[in-house]
């Protein structure tokens, strides 16, 4: 599976044994978009990058564990960028524009969540060509198929997938912490809730057959970012984030439930001209699908 970052994009991770944070950084600023699905999101600054709002460029996207507590990492990311003079210039000050989202990985008896220092460290660690995937950064504490509890769940993680179309790079970074099972391109379950014999339960089938007594509606969420070197508008960046959710629907079932807070961002560096936006939309869906599969395979 090919994994390439668009030029100008850096990725940094920081984590402990329980949870972590991932920062996707564009020092020159990038056109941003976001789309939030599911009934239980944990997000920061998503309103600011809606199509009708005035802010045109963002500086980073922060993805982290720790549920709502993890949003504190964003202050650390901002502090790191402020010291480098990266951000929106106003009244002699600099304000880094850093949207973000969290997953729920508070599954231990103790509270373990990433904080200001971990966010600062992840931003400081950001480098180009950082395409490591698996149980790293925001994916450190991710799990999938918790619908029968952790005993019957599989490990999730952070995945990266790239699709190139007409010389344009479209790369997705996805942190998979889903309620549903994970499917590959052949429509086979490759991670998810287990039955009593260790095989896959098939969550969707169990729900449709009405066997609700077997299910525990835990707290989940899949989050990520679609990165491209295409030159697109803010409206189109939001569209790309939106259609990227089709990639989640192809690989996670069920998805976008009331117990998920699925959120996708988009960063576009504007280096290359796009001849037909539909090509990017198609590539984004496949890049997200590939990244989800990579997340559960790269353990």
NUVEX-203493 format. One record per residue (C-alpha): x, y, z. Coordinates in pm, whole numbers, padded with zeros to 5 digits, always signed. Example, Ala and Ser with C-alpha at 12.3 -4.5 7.8 and 13.67 -1.06 7.14 Angstrom:
2
+01230-00450+00780 +01367-00106+00714 
//
This chain:
299
+00000+00000+00000 +00144+00335-00107 +00181+00604+00159 +00290+00952+00051 +00238+01292+00214 +00177+01599-00003 +00474+01836-00003 +00447+02088+00279 +00262+01852+00513 +00429+01725+00830 +00304+01470+01082 +00404+01438+01447 +00307+01185+01712 +00333+01159+02088 +00190+00891+02312 +00232+00692+02632 +00122+00334+02696 -00246+00428+02701 -00328+00715+02470 -00175+00979+02243 -00198+01265+01999 -00122+01315+01630 -00063+01654+01469 -00091+01716+01094 +00095+02038+01028 +00112+02274+00731 +00344+02560+00819 +00252+02765+00510 -00119+02725+00584 -00366+02509+00397 -00725+02540+00280 -00930+02350+00534 -01261+02175+00561 -01442+01943+00800 -01745+01719+00820 -01882+01580+01148 -02107+01272+01155 -02246+01047+01425 -02415+01139+01750 -02119+01174+01989 -01844+01398+01847 -01571+01574+02039 -01435+01859+01828 -01262+02200+01827 -01288+02487+01573 -01498+02292+01321 -01741+02584+01288 -01455+02815+01190 -01374+02614+00878 -01727+02579+00751 -01762+02710+00396 -01939+03035+00488 -01694+03145+00760 -01417+03399+00691 -01107+03196+00783 -00950+03061+00464 -00635+02888+00589 -00560+02659+00881 -00220+02565+01022 -00271+02219+01168 -00520+01949+01257 -00495+01774+01593 -00628+01421+01646 -00613+01276+01996 -00740+01029+02251 -00878+01104+02595 -01233+01198+02497 -01313+01564+02577 -01011+01583+02809 -00787+01533+02507 -00891+01866+02359 -00640+02021+02599 -00363+01901+02369 -00463+02163+02114 -00341+02443+02344 -00001+02272+02347 +00003+02250+01968 -00090+02616+01943 +00183+02717+02186 +00443+02529+01981 +00328+02697+01659 +00307+03040+01824 +00675+03020+01920 +00756+02958+01553 +00541+03251+01437 +00297+03019+01260 -00065+03130+01253 -00314+03402+01167 -00157+03747+01205 -00376+04000+01386 -00301+04314+01593 +00066+04230+01619 -00013+03883+01748 -00017+03537+01593 -00306+03296+01646 -00249+02942+01514 -00566+02799+01361 -00582+02438+01481 -00908+02242+01447 -00917+01904+01615 -01116+01601+01722 -01094+01327+01984 -01166+00958+02022 -01290+00786+02337 -01019+00561+02478 -01081+00607+02853 -01108+00233+02905 -00883+00181+03210 -00975+00222+03576 -00750+00529+03593 -00787+00843+03383 -00530+00844+03102 -00554+01127+02851 -00308+01337+02647 -00241+01686+02779 -00081+02022+02689 +00272+01880+02708 +00191+01586+02486 +00030+01814+02229 +00337+02039+02233 +00564+01736+02190 +00364+01600+01896 +00381+01936+01716 +00754+01959+01787 +00801+01608+01645 +00627+01686+01315 +00837+01590+01011 +00780+01526+00642 +00746+01169+00512 +00617+01049+00851 +00395+00766+00726 +00425+00529+01023 +00096+00361+01109 -00041+00132+01378 -00063+00180+01755 +00098+00523+01753 -00008+00878+01836 -00383+00920+01851 -00422+00555+01755 -00239+00425+02063 -00550+00343+02266 -00793+00281+01982 -01013-00028+01976 -01288-00158+01746 -01594-00370+01802 -01645-00282+02170 -02013-00364+02137 -01973-00666+02374 -01714-00495+02590 -01335-00482+02572 -01298-00855+02636 -01444-00927+02292 -01301-00624+02106 -01007-00593+01866 -00732-00334+01863 -00774-00034+01637 -00505+00213+01542 -00387+00483+01305 -00375+00412+00933 -00255+00593+00621 -00358+00540+00260 -00265+00725-00059 -00427+00747-00402 -00267+00941-00689 -00478+01075-00973 -00342+01285-01264 -00028+01360-01064 -00220+01484-00760 -00170+01319-00421 -00470+01239-00202 -00371+01086+00132 -00592+00997+00426 -00481+00953+00786 -00751+00780+00991 -00770+00691+01360 -01002+00391+01382 -01189+00353+01712 -01520+00237+01571 -01828+00074+01718 -01862-00133+01403 -01666-00413+01238 -01391-00335+00986 -01426-00477+00634 -01164-00516+00361 -01208-00462-00013 -01339-00818-00051 -01619-00747+00197 -01464-00968+00465 -01447-00869+00831 -01083-00818+00933 -01135-00666+01280 -01425-00620+01517 -01632-00778+01792 -01563-01143+01868 -01805-01420+01956 -01752-01668+02238 -01540-01894+02016 -01305-01616+01902 -01456-01567+01559 -01620-01247+01438 -01966-01179+01579 -02080-00967+01278 -02226-00668+01457 -02448-00552+01170 -02610-00896+01135 -02658-00925+01511 -02836-00589+01525 -03057-00664+01223 -03157-01000+01369 -03271-00823+01684 -03030-00990+01925 -02980-00670+02127 -02926-00855+02455 -02574-00940+02337 -02478-00580+02274 -02318-00308+02487 -02341+00038+02332 -01996+00171+02419 -01835+00503+02330 -01636+00510+02011 -01545+00743+01719 -01336+00736+01402 -01151+01056+01314 -00905+01159+01046 -00778+01399+00784 -00765+01395+00405 -00454+01570+00273 -00394+01678-00086 -00163+01901-00287 -00455+02007-00508 -00556+02371-00549 -00917+02379-00430 -01153+02626-00265 -01273+02617+00092 -01612+02496-00032 -01444+02210-00214 -01229+02124+00088 -01546+02085+00292 -01696+01872+00016 -01386+01651+00016 -01413+01601+00392 -01780+01516+00349 -01746+01262+00070 -01453+01102+00253 -01711+00960+00493 -01815+00729+00208 -01480+00559+00260 -01574+00500+00624 -01909+00357+00516 -01735+00115+00279 -01507-00021+00551 -01692+00016+00884 -02034-00133+00960 -02233+00004+01124 -02089+00355+01105 -02201+00708+01200 -02419+00576+01481 -02537+00767+01787 -02246+00603+01971 -01983+00729+01723 -01858+01086+01672 -01699+01037+01332 -01518+01348+01207 -01305+01404+00895 -01094+01708+00814 -00935+01816+00486 -00607+02000+00425 -00525+02123+00074 -00186+02285+00011 -00282+02427-00331 +00035+02323-00514 -00130+02161-00818 -00416+02255-01047 -00717+02023-01061 -00878+01951-01397 -01188+01781-01257 -01288+01792-00889 -01476+01463-00919 -01142+01286-00956 -01041+01411-00612 -01372+01303-00461 -01331+00950-00594 -00969+00936-00478 -01060+01063-00129 -01312+00784-00075 -01060+00517-00170 -00779+00678+00033 -00999+00674+00344 -01095+00311+00285 -00730+00213+00247 -00635+00403+00562 -00902+00229+00770 -00776-00110+00655 -00416-00008+00724 -00508+00103+01076 -00623-00241+01189 -00357-00434+00996 -00061-00228+01121 -00049-00345+01480 
//
